[in-house]
Amino acid sequence: MSSARSARGGRKEIVSLETYTPELQQMIDRAGKLTGQEAEALGTIWKSNEDIVFPKPDLALEIVGEVNYPVVTNPILVEAWERVLDTAGKAGRVDAIRAAEDAGKAATHQLRHVDDDAYAKDGAEEAVRSAVLATGVRDLVTDDDYRVLTAAWEQVLGTS
């Protein structure tokens, strides 16, 4: 990122050096305008199919007073995310990966003052990042992976 002086009052503003396709930029902009209600809906949809995985007890951890906490995961989402991220990386689609990161940051920044629970906010950020990444590499991924990663966005915010 670089900074530039505004013509009015010498105020400094940040100018992004990233250039995204209009579709990805529109999604990033939309992520930056999420309402608390939209974030809650995205988070609820995103997290609704999660499974709780209980790791095997680890005696060594228990001896030192550590606890091996259960992990919350949705294998279908995780696997789709990993395949799409791997595909983007192998194809050199760094712009799609950065766009997904920027969309997640935009959503998080927008929701920092919303008093909804963090669980929904985290789910909303994950849903936004995944939808933007899948859209950025739509031509490289399967229809199933694309649908899995964009379903929450499309259900709450419309087509991506």
VOMARBA-892908 format. One record per residue: z, y negated, x negated of N, C-alpha, C in turn; residue number from 1; residue in three letters. Coordinates in Angstrom, 1 decimal, m for minus. Last residue first. Layout:
BEGIN
n.z,n.y,n.x,ca.z,ca.y,ca.x,c.z,c.y,c.x,num,residu
Z,Y,X,Z,Y,X,Z,Y,X,NUM,ala
...
***
This chain:
BEGIN
n.z,n.y,n.x,ca.z,ca.y,ca.x,c.z,c.y,c.x,num,residu
m6.4,14.0,23.3,m6.3,13.4,22.0,m7.7,13.1,21.5,160,ser
m5.6,13.3,26.7,m6.4,13.9,25.7,m6.3,13.2,24.4,159,thr
m2.1,12.5,27.4,m3.5,12.6,27.8,m4.3,13.2,26.6,158,gly
0.6,12.6,26.9,m0.1,11.4,26.6,m1.6,11.4,27.0,157,leu
1.6,15.2,27.7,2.4,14.0,28.0,1.5,12.7,27.8,156,val
m0.5,17.0,27.2,0.3,17.1,28.5,1.0,15.8,28.8,155,gln
m1.3,16.3,24.7,m2.3,16.2,25.8,m1.5,16.2,27.1,154,glu
1.0,16.9,23.1,0.4,15.5,23.2,m0.5,15.4,24.4,153,trp
1.3,19.6,23.6,2.3,18.7,24.0,1.8,17.3,24.1,152,ala
m1.2,20.7,22.5,m0.8,20.8,23.9,0.2,19.8,24.4,151,ala
m2.0,20.7,19.9,m2.2,19.5,20.6,m1.7,19.5,22.1,150,thr
m1.4,23.2,18.8,m0.9,22.0,18.1,m1.1,20.7,18.9,149,leu
m2.7,25.0,20.5,m1.3,25.1,20.3,m0.7,23.8,19.7,148,val
m5.4,24.1,20.2,m4.7,24.0,21.5,m3.2,24.1,21.3,147,arg
m5.9,24.8,17.5,m6.0,23.4,18.0,m5.2,23.2,19.3,146,tyr
m5.5,27.5,17.5,m4.6,26.7,16.7,m4.7,25.3,17.2,145,asp
m7.7,28.2,19.3,m6.3,28.5,19.6,m5.3,27.7,18.8,144,asp
m10.0,27.3,18.0,m9.6,26.7,19.3,m8.2,27.0,19.6,143,asp
m9.5,27.0,14.4,m9.8,27.8,15.6,m9.4,27.0,16.9,142,thr
m10.8,24.3,12.4,m9.7,25.2,12.9,m10.2,25.9,14.1,141,val
m12.6,22.4,11.6,m12.3,23.5,10.7,m11.4,24.5,11.2,140,leu
m12.9,20.3,13.4,m14.1,21.1,13.0,m13.8,22.3,12.1,139,asp
m10.3,19.2,13.3,m10.8,19.9,14.5,m12.0,20.8,14.2,138,arg
m8.8,17.8,11.6,m9.5,18.9,11.1,m10.1,19.8,12.2,137,val
m7.6,15.8,13.2,m8.3,15.4,12.0,m9.1,16.5,11.3,136,gly
m6.3,17.3,15.2,m7.5,16.5,15.5,m8.3,16.1,14.3,135,thr
m4.2,18.4,13.7,m5.2,19.3,14.3,m6.5,18.5,14.7,134,ala
m2.9,16.0,13.0,m3.4,16.9,11.9,m4.5,17.7,12.5,133,leu
m2.1,15.1,15.5,m3.0,14.3,14.7,m3.6,15.1,13.6,132,val
m0.4,17.2,16.4,m1.6,16.8,17.2,m2.6,16.0,16.3,131,ala
1.6,17.1,14.4,0.7,18.3,14.6,m0.5,18.0,15.3,130,ser
2.8,14.6,14.8,2.2,15.0,13.5,1.2,16.2,13.7,129,arg
3.7,14.9,17.5,2.7,13.9,17.1,2.0,14.3,15.8,128,val
5.5,17.0,17.3,4.4,17.1,18.2,3.3,16.2,17.8,127,ala
7.4,16.0,15.5,6.6,17.2,15.2,5.4,17.3,16.0,126,glu
8.4,13.8,17.1,7.7,13.6,15.8,6.9,14.8,15.4,125,glu
9.5,15.3,19.2,8.4,14.3,19.5,7.6,14.0,18.2,124,ala
11.5,16.7,18.0,10.4,17.4,18.6,9.2,16.5,18.8,123,gly
13.1,14.5,17.2,12.5,15.4,16.2,11.3,16.2,16.8,122,asp
13.8,13.5,19.7,13.0,12.7,18.8,12.4,13.5,17.7,121,lys
15.2,15.7,20.8,14.0,15.3,21.4,13.1,14.4,20.5,120,ala
17.4,15.6,19.0,16.6,16.8,19.1,15.2,16.5,19.8,119,tyr
18.6,13.2,19.3,17.8,13.4,18.1,16.9,14.6,18.2,118,ala
18.6,11.9,22.7,19.1,12.7,21.6,18.1,13.0,20.5,117,asp
18.1,8.3,23.1,17.9,9.7,23.5,18.4,10.6,22.4,116,asp
18.2,5.6,22.6,19.4,6.3,22.6,19.3,7.7,23.1,115,asp
16.1,4.1,20.2,16.2,4.7,21.5,17.4,5.6,21.5,114,val
15.6,3.0,17.8,16.6,2.4,18.6,16.8,3.0,20.0,113,his
13.5,4.6,16.7,14.8,4.5,16.0,15.9,3.8,16.8,112,arg
11.0,5.0,17.7,12.1,5.5,18.4,13.5,5.3,17.8,111,leu
9.2,3.8,15.9,9.3,3.3,17.3,10.5,3.8,18.0,110,gln
9.7,5.4,13.7,10.0,4.0,13.6,10.1,3.4,15.0,109,his
8.7,7.9,14.6,10.1,7.8,14.2,10.5,6.3,14.2,108,thr
6.0,7.2,15.0,6.8,7.7,16.1,8.3,7.5,15.8,107,ala
5.2,6.5,12.4,5.1,5.5,13.5,6.0,5.9,14.7,106,ala
5.7,9.0,11.1,6.4,7.8,10.7,6.4,6.7,11.8,105,lys
3.7,10.5,12.4,5.1,10.9,12.5,6.0,9.7,12.1,104,gly
1.4,9.1,11.5,1.7,9.2,12.9,3.2,9.5,13.2,103,ala
1.5,9.5,8.7,1.7,8.2,9.3,2.0,8.1,10.8,102,asp
1.1,12.3,8.7,2.4,11.8,8.2,2.6,10.4,8.7,101,glu
m1.5,12.4,9.7,m0.4,13.1,10.4,1.0,12.5,10.0,100,ala
m2.8,10.9,7.7,m2.8,10.4,9.1,m1.7,11.1,9.9,99,ala
m2.5,12.7,5.6,m1.8,11.4,5.6,m1.8,10.8,6.9,98,arg
m4.1,14.8,6.6,m2.7,15.0,6.3,m1.9,13.7,6.2,97,ile
m6.6,13.5,6.7,m6.0,14.1,7.9,m4.5,14.3,7.8,96,ala
m7.0,12.8,4.0,m6.9,11.8,5.0,m6.3,12.3,6.3,95,asp
m7.3,15.2,2.8,m6.1,14.5,2.5,m5.9,13.4,3.6,94,val
m9.0,17.6,2.9,m8.9,16.6,4.0,m7.5,15.9,3.9,93,arg
m9.8,19.7,1.3,m9.7,18.4,0.7,m9.5,17.3,1.7,92,gly
m9.7,22.2,2.2,m11.0,21.4,2.5,m10.9,20.0,1.9,91,ala
m7.2,23.0,1.6,m8.3,23.6,0.9,m9.6,22.9,1.1,90,lys
m5.7,21.3,3.4,m5.6,21.1,2.0,m6.8,21.7,1.2,89,gly
m6.6,22.2,5.9,m6.8,20.8,5.6,m6.7,20.6,4.1,88,ala
m5.7,24.9,5.8,m7.1,24.6,5.9,m7.4,23.2,5.5,87,thr
m2.9,24.4,5.7,m3.6,25.1,4.6,m5.1,24.8,4.6,86,asp
m2.6,23.2,8.2,m2.2,22.5,7.0,m2.9,23.1,5.8,85,leu
m3.3,25.4,9.8,m4.1,24.1,9.9,m3.8,23.3,8.6,84,val
m1.4,27.3,9.1,m2.8,27.6,8.9,m3.6,26.3,8.9,83,arg
1.0,26.0,9.7,0.8,26.4,8.4,m0.7,26.7,8.1,82,glu
0.7,25.6,12.5,0.8,24.5,11.6,0.5,24.9,10.2,81,trp
0.6,28.3,13.4,m0.5,27.4,13.6,m0.5,26.2,12.7,80,ala
3.2,29.1,12.6,2.1,29.8,12.0,0.8,28.9,12.2,79,glu
4.8,27.4,14.2,4.9,27.3,12.8,3.7,28.0,12.1,78,val
4.0,28.1,16.8,3.8,26.8,16.3,3.8,26.7,14.8,77,leu
4.8,30.8,16.8,3.5,30.5,17.1,3.1,29.1,16.6,76,ile
7.6,30.7,16.2,6.7,31.3,15.3,5.2,31.0,15.6,75,pro
9.8,28.3,16.2,8.8,28.8,17.2,7.7,29.4,16.3,74,asn
13.3,28.3,15.5,11.9,28.3,15.1,11.0,28.8,16.2,73,thr
16.3,27.7,14.1,15.6,27.6,15.3,14.1,27.5,14.9,72,val
18.6,29.9,12.5,17.5,29.0,12.4,16.7,29.0,13.7,71,val
22.2,30.0,12.1,21.0,30.5,12.7,19.9,29.4,12.5,70,pro
23.7,29.8,8.8,23.5,29.3,10.1,22.2,29.9,10.7,69,tyr
25.9,31.1,6.9,24.5,31.3,7.0,24.1,31.0,8.5,68,asn
28.4,29.3,5.3,27.9,30.0,6.5,26.4,30.0,6.6,67,val
30.7,29.6,2.6,29.4,29.1,3.2,29.1,29.9,4.4,66,glu
32.8,30.7,1.2,33.1,29.8,2.3,31.8,29.2,3.0,65,gly
32.3,32.5,m0.7,32.5,31.1,m1.2,32.7,30.2,0.0,64,val
32.0,34.8,1.0,33.1,34.7,0.0,33.4,33.3,m0.5,63,ile
29.7,34.2,2.4,31.0,34.2,3.1,32.1,34.1,2.1,62,glu
27.8,34.6,0.4,28.0,33.2,1.0,29.3,33.1,1.7,61,leu
28.0,37.3,0.0,28.3,36.4,m1.2,28.5,35.0,m0.6,60,ala
27.3,38.4,2.4,28.7,38.5,2.0,29.0,37.5,0.9,59,leu
25.4,37.3,4.9,25.4,37.3,3.4,26.8,37.3,2.9,58,asp
23.8,38.7,7.8,25.0,38.2,7.1,24.9,38.3,5.6,57,pro
20.5,37.7,8.4,21.4,38.7,8.1,22.6,38.1,7.4,56,lys
20.0,35.0,10.8,19.8,35.6,9.5,20.8,36.7,9.3,55,pro
18.7,34.8,13.9,20.0,34.9,13.2,19.8,35.7,11.9,54,phe
16.7,32.5,15.4,16.7,33.6,14.5,18.0,33.6,13.8,53,val
15.8,31.5,18.5,16.9,31.4,17.6,16.9,32.6,16.7,52,ile
12.6,30.0,19.4,13.5,31.2,19.3,14.6,30.9,18.3,51,asp
11.1,27.7,21.6,11.7,28.1,20.3,12.6,29.3,20.4,50,glu
9.8,26.5,23.6,9.5,27.9,23.4,10.2,28.4,22.1,49,asn
10.6,23.8,23.7,10.9,24.7,24.8,10.7,26.2,24.5,48,ser
9.8,21.9,21.9,10.9,22.7,21.5,11.2,23.8,22.5,47,lys
7.7,20.6,23.1,7.5,21.1,21.8,8.6,22.2,21.5,46,trp
8.8,19.7,25.5,7.7,20.6,25.5,7.6,21.3,24.2,45,ile
10.8,18.0,24.5,11.2,19.1,25.4,10.1,20.1,25.4,44,thr
9.3,16.1,23.0,10.3,16.9,22.4,10.7,18.2,23.2,43,gly
7.8,14.9,25.1,7.1,15.6,24.0,8.1,16.6,23.3,42,leu
9.9,13.9,26.7,9.0,14.9,27.3,8.3,15.6,26.1,41,ala
11.1,12.1,24.9,11.9,13.2,25.5,11.0,14.3,26.0,40,glu
9.0,10.4,24.5,9.5,11.2,23.3,10.3,12.3,23.9,39,ala
8.7,9.3,27.0,7.6,10.1,26.4,8.1,11.0,25.3,38,glu
11.2,8.0,27.2,10.8,9.0,28.2,9.7,9.9,27.6,37,gln
11.0,6.1,25.2,12.0,7.1,25.1,11.7,8.3,26.0,36,gly
7.5,5.7,24.3,8.7,5.3,25.0,9.7,6.4,24.8,35,thr
5.4,5.0,21.6,6.1,6.0,22.4,7.3,5.4,23.1,34,leu
3.8,3.6,19.8,4.2,2.9,21.1,4.9,3.9,22.1,33,lys
3.0,5.0,17.7,3.9,3.9,17.4,4.3,3.1,18.7,32,gly
1.2,6.7,18.8,2.5,7.3,18.4,3.5,6.1,18.1,31,ala
m1.0,4.9,19.0,m0.3,5.4,20.3,1.1,6.0,19.9,30,arg
m1.7,4.7,16.4,m1.2,3.5,17.1,m0.5,3.9,18.4,29,asp
m2.5,7.3,15.9,m1.4,6.7,15.1,m0.8,5.5,15.9,28,ile
m4.7,7.5,17.6,m3.5,8.3,17.8,m2.3,7.8,17.1,27,met
m6.3,5.6,16.5,m5.9,5.4,17.9,m4.7,6.2,18.1,26,gln
m6.8,6.8,14.0,m6.1,5.5,14.1,m5.6,5.2,15.5,25,gln
m8.3,9.0,14.9,m7.0,9.2,14.3,m6.2,7.9,14.3,24,leu
m10.6,7.7,15.9,m9.8,8.6,16.8,m8.4,8.8,16.2,23,glu
m11.6,6.2,13.7,m11.1,5.5,14.9,m10.2,6.4,15.8,22,pro
m10.4,7.6,10.7,m11.4,7.6,11.7,m10.8,6.8,12.9,21,thr
m8.7,5.4,8.4,m8.8,6.6,9.2,m9.9,6.5,10.1,20,tyr
m7.7,4.3,5.4,m8.7,4.0,6.4,m8.9,5.4,7.1,19,thr
m5.0,2.8,3.6,m5.6,4.0,4.2,m6.6,3.5,5.3,18,glu
m3.7,0.6,2.8,m5.0,0.9,2.1,m5.7,2.1,2.7,17,leu
m2.2,m1.7,4.9,m2.4,m0.3,4.5,m3.7,m0.2,3.8,16,ser
m0.3,m4.5,4.2,m1.6,m4.1,4.6,m1.9,m2.7,4.0,15,val
2.4,m6.4,5.1,2.0,m5.2,4.5,0.6,m4.8,5.0,14,ile
2.9,m9.9,4.5,2.8,m8.7,5.4,2.2,m7.6,4.7,13,glu
4.9,m12.7,4.0,4.3,m11.5,3.4,4.1,m10.5,4.5,12,lys
4.1,m16.1,4.8,4.9,m14.9,5.1,4.1,m13.7,4.5,11,arg
3.0,m18.6,4.5,3.3,m17.8,3.3,4.0,m16.5,3.6,10,gly
2.4,m20.0,6.9,3.8,m20.0,6.4,4.0,m19.1,5.2,9,gly
m0.5,m18.2,7.5,0.5,m19.1,8.1,1.8,m18.9,7.4,8,arg
m1.9,m16.4,6.1,m2.4,m17.7,6.0,m1.4,m18.7,6.6,7,ala
0.2,m14.1,4.3,m0.4,m14.5,5.5,m0.8,m16.0,5.4,6,ser
m0.5,m12.3,1.4,0.2,m13.4,2.0,m0.6,m13.8,3.2,5,arg
m0.1,m8.7,1.1,m1.0,m9.9,1.1,m0.2,m11.0,1.8,4,ala
0.4,m5.7,m0.7,0.8,m6.8,0.2,m0.1,m8.0,0.0,3,ser
m0.6,m2.3,m0.4,m0.6,m3.5,m1.1,m0.1,m4.6,m0.1,2,ser
0.0,1.2,m0.8,0.0,0.0,0.0,0.0,m1.2,m0.9,1,met
***
